[in-house]
Amino acid sequence: MTRATHPELLAQAILSKHQARFGGPGILPAISETPSLPGVQQAAWRACRALGFIDVDATCLARAWQAREERTGRTDDLSWPDQPQDFGLGRYPADLPTFAPCPRALGLYVVAPDANWIARLAHMGIPTLQLRFKSQDPAAVRSEIKAALAAVRGTDVRLFINDHWQIALEEGAWGIHLGQEDLAELGEAHLATLRNAGVRLGVSTHGYAEMVLADQVRPSYIAMGAVYPTTLKAMATAPQGVARLMAYADLLRRQQPPYPLVAIGGIDRDRLAEVLPSGVGSVAVVRAVLAANDPQAEAQALMQAMKGSAAEA
């Protein structure tokens, strides 16, 4: 009996190989707590749960492990899955149109709560901004979006509007950013409306399963996070950490054409050196700039650090 043919041995081997990278509790779930799955999937699911991945991501990884074995014929491959086809990426109709493209490197990406902040940030040389205005009042939302769009008019700023896609579309927004719940609620008809309008679409993801869902609509970019703990919004998932960010970015860069990638969540200047080696073309921040004593100076320092990292690469 070998680890390749025995789920318990294979699960332990996967866990042992990858725990130093991903951490996690390190305790394999009991067989009684494990879904009824084929041998390789069962082993991979148990190992990924022991590495701290939530159920839907462990399931996604387990399927990728099984798909790789079927594709390659290798039962002894303990390397981390990194091929898009094994995750089902790219499995959409060949004629499904993509959203309007945006640059591979969106650069420093500052998320702001209102149009006043957008106006302040628009002339700092920051390449990408997002208006994340929280209100249930449609009139207030429309007024804020109008003001934000006016603030960037005549600049090179790429402005994304968070959530309020219908009003943003009516007001001529360049880009829209949606979370997973908003994306799920859209439906095919509204997705087609967005595509046909030529707007850019960014999508938030928090793990493998959500990355696969995002890929199904072929967005303009994919955001990955939260990398570090953040107090700015309640997160349904724990911080992903740099090791997972590296794995996510590695997988999505292999997708053809590769997605522009944005890392987000608790990132500041001190943490850039940990994040940028992942190869993401953009880092999104909130407090790092908005809560700084001198937001313009901090934005310039962040952009300079990112430019230095790109030059070294």
VOGU-3710 file (C-alpha; in Angstrom, 3 decimals, decimal comma):
1> mtrathpell> 0,000/0,000/0,000  1,372/3,425/-0,979  0,297/6,950/-0,134  -0,844/7,334/-3,758  -3,469/4,606/-3,274  -4,436/5,149/0,386  -6,413/8,335/1,196  -5,175/8,567/4,798  -1,514/8,356/3,803  -2,015/10,751/0,895
11> aqailskhqa> -3,829/13,300/3,065  -1,000/13,215/5,597  1,619/13,554/2,853  -0,123/16,615/1,352  -0,473/18,182/4,786  3,166/17,552/5,663  4,399/19,012/2,376  2,401/22,242/2,508  1,832/23,102/6,161  4,967/25,207/6,466
21> rfggpgilpa> 3,664/27,337/3,602  -0,020/27,676/4,490  -0,183/26,989/8,211  -3,567/25,895/9,493  -4,545/23,718/12,462  -2,607/20,739/11,090  -5,180/18,172/12,235  -6,877/16,043/9,607  -10,679/15,904/9,925  -12,006/12,563/11,052
31> isetpslpgv> -13,260/10,258/8,307  -16,743/10,560/9,838  -16,590/14,329/9,193  -15,390/13,944/5,611  -17,717/14,105/2,583  -18,062/10,936/0,546  -15,535/11,590/-2,203  -13,257/9,579/-4,513  -9,912/8,681/-2,930  -7,729/11,522/-4,205
41> qqaawracra> -10,450/14,120/-3,649  -11,086/12,862/-0,148  -7,403/13,000/0,740  -6,942/16,469/-0,737  -10,103/17,805/0,929  -8,997/16,570/4,341  -5,491/17,960/3,888  -6,774/21,351/2,736  -9,153/21,584/5,683  -6,203/20,827/7,958
51> lgfidvdatc> -4,316/23,640/6,197  -7,086/26,057/7,185  -9,035/26,345/3,926  -12,787/26,729/4,311  -15,040/23,967/3,004  -15,829/25,460/-0,433  -12,160/26,171/-1,126  -11,064/22,752/0,128  -13,672/21,233/-2,195  -12,420/23,337/-5,108
61> larawqaree> -8,829/22,279/-4,427  -9,824/18,626/-4,045  -11,492/18,672/-7,459  -8,391/20,264/-8,954  -6,218/17,544/-7,422  -8,463/14,864/-8,921  -8,566/16,614/-12,320  -4,779/16,868/-12,406  -4,358/13,181/-11,652  -6,805/12,275/-14,415
71> rtgrtddlsw> -5,061/14,653/-16,823  -1,475/13,609/-16,096  -1,907/10,026/-14,932  0,355/10,768/-11,971  -0,804/9,534/-8,590  2,291/10,681/-6,708  2,190/14,431/-7,461  2,103/16,341/-4,169  2,785/19,763/-5,683  0,190/22,476/-5,154
81> pdqpqdfglg> -2,356/22,633/-8,017  -1,614/25,634/-10,255  -3,065/24,873/-13,686  -6,245/26,749/-14,682  -7,823/23,789/-16,496  -7,733/21,697/-13,329  -9,870/24,302/-11,536  -12,299/24,607/-14,411  -11,118/28,108/-15,268  -11,977/29,101/-18,800
91> rypadlptfa> -14,968/26,763/-19,022  -17,457/29,116/-20,619  -18,850/29,369/-24,135  -16,156/30,282/-26,630  -18,252/33,194/-27,851  -18,904/34,656/-24,382  -17,694/38,255/-24,642  -15,272/39,644/-22,124  -15,823/42,854/-20,257  -13,995/45,910/-21,545
101> pcpralglyv> -10,292/45,548/-20,727  -8,308/47,595/-18,274  -4,514/47,802/-17,948  -2,696/44,733/-16,612  -1,132/46,973/-13,974  -3,708/49,238/-12,327  -1,039/50,537/-9,954  -1,918/52,113/-6,626  -5,669/51,756/-6,130  -7,208/53,899/-3,412
111> vapdanwiar> -10,730/53,178/-2,175  -12,550/56,232/-0,835  -15,896/56,650/0,975  -17,233/59,763/-0,759  -16,841/62,203/-3,629  -14,993/64,735/-1,482  -12,195/62,232/-0,992  -12,249/61,327/-4,678  -11,788/65,024/-5,491  -8,834/65,269/-3,098
121> lahmgiptlq> -7,194/62,135/-4,478  -7,826/62,821/-8,163  -4,922/65,233/-8,543  -2,316/63,276/-6,567  -1,170/61,161/-9,517  -2,909/58,049/-8,187  -3,824/55,963/-11,250  -6,904/54,125/-9,938  -9,636/55,127/-7,499  -12,840/53,558/-6,257
131> lrfksqdpaa> -15,886/55,292/-4,816  -17,306/53,054/-2,084  -20,274/55,163/-0,983  -22,641/53,392/1,399  -26,206/54,663/1,312  -29,706/53,316/0,713  -30,882/56,669/-0,638  -30,838/56,554/-4,466  -30,789/60,338/-4,735  -27,771/60,585/-2,439
141> vrseikaala> -26,017/57,805/-4,333  -26,626/59,490/-7,674  -25,409/62,849/-6,359  -22,238/61,269/-4,966  -21,486/59,349/-8,160  -22,030/62,454/-10,279  -19,682/64,455/-8,074  -17,023/61,733/-8,129  -17,175/61,437/-11,917  -16,914/65,204/-12,251
151> avrgtdvrlf> -13,905/65,208/-9,933  -11,868/62,919/-12,187  -12,983/64,454/-15,472  -9,984/65,795/-17,362  -7,540/63,568/-15,447  -6,053/60,171/-16,266  -7,661/58,600/-13,201  -9,497/55,315/-13,686  -12,536/55,531/-11,413  -14,536/52,469/-10,372
161> indhwqiale> -17,910/52,763/-8,646  -18,610/50,165/-5,974  -21,968/48,330/-6,010  -24,404/50,921/-7,389  -24,037/49,659/-10,930  -27,337/50,840/-12,424  -26,860/54,453/-11,379  -23,162/54,286/-12,243  -24,039/53,072/-15,726  -26,626/55,795/-16,211
171> egawgihlgq> -24,078/58,427/-15,186  -21,410/57,153/-17,563  -18,995/55,450/-15,161  -15,699/54,135/-16,557  -15,666/51,116/-14,261  -17,787/49,251/-11,723  -16,660/47,000/-8,886  -18,875/44,282/-7,438  -18,641/41,903/-4,520  -19,650/38,265/-4,755
181> edlaelgeah> -23,193/38,752/-3,446  -23,871/41,594/-5,871  -22,436/39,550/-8,721  -24,626/36,564/-7,847  -27,743/38,731/-7,826  -27,125/40,294/-11,234  -28,315/37,535/-13,504  -27,388/37,036/-17,142  -29,564/39,858/-18,492  -27,945/42,510/-16,311
191> latlrnagvr> -24,478/41,104/-16,979  -25,170/41,448/-20,690  -26,295/45,042/-20,102  -23,006/45,822/-18,386  -20,932/44,136/-21,091  -22,796/45,876/-23,880  -22,297/49,243/-22,194  -18,528/48,815/-22,505  -17,958/49,355/-18,797  -15,017/47,723/-16,980
201> lgvsthgyae> -15,922/45,267/-14,243  -13,832/44,387/-11,212  -14,839/41,522/-8,907  -13,870/40,780/-5,296  -12,765/37,259/-4,388  -11,793/35,633/-1,105  -10,495/32,240/-2,150  -10,414/29,583/-4,859  -14,158/28,980/-5,149  -14,929/32,671/-5,605
211> mvladqvrps> -12,124/33,035/-8,146  -13,729/30,273/-10,213  -17,119/32,010/-9,968  -15,606/35,350/-10,990  -13,940/33,745/-13,991  -17,330/32,612/-15,285  -18,272/36,220/-16,126  -14,844/37,112/-17,580  -14,411/40,398/-15,683  -11,890/43,139/-16,396
221> yiamgavypt> -9,896/42,407/-13,242  -10,019/40,211/-10,166  -9,332/41,490/-6,655  -7,999/39,070/-4,031  -8,197/39,542/-0,286  -8,368/40,414/2,434  -4,658/39,714/2,615  -4,301/41,049/6,164  -6,814/41,779/8,938  -8,915/44,862/8,274
231> tlkamatapq> -11,325/46,772/10,496  -12,998/48,677/7,672  -15,636/46,086/6,826  -16,915/42,824/8,243  -15,272/39,942/6,404  -16,995/36,583/5,970  -13,614/34,862/5,691  -10,434/35,067/7,731  -7,486/37,044/6,322  -5,998/35,089/3,435
241> gvarlmayad> -2,345/35,797/4,165  0,567/36,233/1,795  1,066/32,518/1,055  -2,460/32,166/-0,267  -2,185/35,431/-2,193  0,913/34,028/-3,906  -0,929/30,829/-4,828  -4,021/32,677/-6,087  -1,973/35,100/-8,180  0,143/32,287/-9,610
251> llrrqqppyp> -2,974/30,425/-10,732  -4,741/33,431/-12,255  -1,626/34,622/-14,085  -1,625/31,272/-15,931  -5,155/31,833/-17,183  -5,183/33,001/-20,810  -5,441/35,832/-21,262  -4,190/36,528/-17,729  -6,329/38,732/-15,529  -5,164/42,042/-14,120
261> lvaiggidrd> -4,869/41,300/-10,395  -5,473/43,510/-7,373  -4,395/42,661/-3,815  -6,512/44,271/-1,091  -7,008/44,212/2,656  -4,890/45,718/5,415  -1,997/46,590/3,099  0,239/49,540/3,952  3,720/50,681/3,032  5,365/48,361/5,563
271> rlaevlpsgv> 3,598/45,349/4,051  4,189/46,141/0,386  7,462/44,225/0,380  5,519/41,068/1,332  2,716/41,578/-1,187  4,453/42,760/-4,362  6,485/39,557/-4,975  3,146/37,873/-5,738  3,246/39,667/-9,086  -0,050/41,524/-8,682
281> gsvavvravl> -0,267/44,601/-10,862  -2,157/46,626/-8,303  -2,454/47,114/-4,570  -5,670/48,560/-3,166  -5,545/50,553/0,055  -7,886/52,562/2,210  -6,496/53,558/5,596  -2,889/53,555/4,394  -3,668/56,777/2,486  -6,897/58,154/3,956
291> aandpqaeaq> -5,747/57,894/7,572  -2,218/59,201/6,894  -1,132/62,528/8,366  -0,240/63,594/4,829  -2,303/61,534/2,350  -0,525/62,943/-0,697  2,937/62,216/0,656  1,881/58,693/1,641  0,357/58,051/-1,781  3,555/59,205/-3,454
301> almqamkgsa> 5,636/56,960/-1,190  3,442/53,958/-1,981  3,619/54,606/-5,717  7,379/55,002/-5,561  7,732/51,726/-3,689  5,570/49,966/-6,260  7,552/51,494/-9,114  10,797/50,315/-7,521  9,457/46,800/-7,171  8,338/46,731/-10,822
311> aea> 11,762/47,941/-11,942  13,482/45,188/-9,938  11,201/42,571/-11,508
//
